[in-house]
Amino acid sequence: MAFAVQDSGKGPAAALRVSPHAERGGLKARERRVGWLFLAPALIAFVAVILVPFLRALGLAFTRYDLQTPVPEFIGLGNFHAILTSPEILGSFVTTAIYVVLATAGSVLLGLSWALILNQPFRGRAALRAMSLIPWVLPSTVTAFVWGWIFNSRFGVLNALLTSLGVIDYPTAWLSTSGGAMTAIVITKVWFSVPLFMSFFLAGLQSLDKEQLEAARVDGAHNLALLRDHILPHLKPVMLVVIVLGVIGNLQHFDTIFALTGGGPVRATSVLSIEVYRRAFDQWDIGMASAVGLLWVATILPAAWFYLRHLLKGA
């Protein structure tokens, strides 16, 4: 059987010509391969550093694995039952909630206030904006040591200032009391986070319609009315993102708390990150540390889900 081939009359070059659709398809395939090639190092790092240790900890959460049990022994939900009956661990959840609420609220309020100030036209505004980022640029452990020196009971700047003003008669050991230690770690985290939050709010303020504000002022609106009726509604999407990011960051915060108080005094600042560290590296109870860490991740997931949902919706 013979097949007839219709000659287009354009010669051999017509047979070699590739359609535009095929060219675009081949280009997209090459772009995908190049994209996966660039993505491969990040995926490998994610699997090796995050996914594999998390899956390992997930399995160890259901085992007894400590100094007396060098080989993991499956105990089911035993670790989680121990958590529910442990006042110390349950207290860590309460301490974490207090810390997250105070640190997030303080960072958002001060970040918004500072952004409103830096959004006003005045001489030296650009330099002040740049200087405002210094706390965020500094390493967190350096920040913790600076504030540790400020709250120091013998050589601290805070005691020297309050004594000179006559507020206190004798130096106070701020980090040796429960309230003082919690206040110290909250202030340190707020000071560390305000520049980042200020940047978010300042970016949102740049897109605010200035003519709308001027028209409201002409109609007799005062500053509080402008803030309530115009500025805050405009910043609502930014506010949601900033609050969620603040909650996620404060739930997993560790370094400045550990460097400043170590979780003390008497577990007053022992948040979940400190609790996991102590269980794993002080008591060598890897099974219990994995179980606490699993519940710790569970507290972060709702905020992370909300943030990703908001991010993908706006994409």
ABEGO torsion letter per residue (X at the ends): XBBBBBBAGAEAAAAABBBAAAAAAAAAAAAAAAAAAAAAAAAAAAAAAAAAAAAAAAAAAABBBBAABABBBBAEAAAAAAAAABAAAAAAAAAAAAAAAAAAAAAAAAAAAAAAAAABBBBGAAAAAAAAAAAAABBAAAAAAAAAAAABAAABAAAAAAAAAGABABBBBAAABAAAAAAAAAAAAAAAAAAAAAAAAAAAAAABBAAAAAAAAAAGBBAAAAAAAAAAAAAAAAAAAAAAAAAAAAAABAAAAAAAAGGOBGGAABBAAAAAAAAAAAAGBAAAAAAAAAAAAAAAAAAAAAAAAAAAAAX
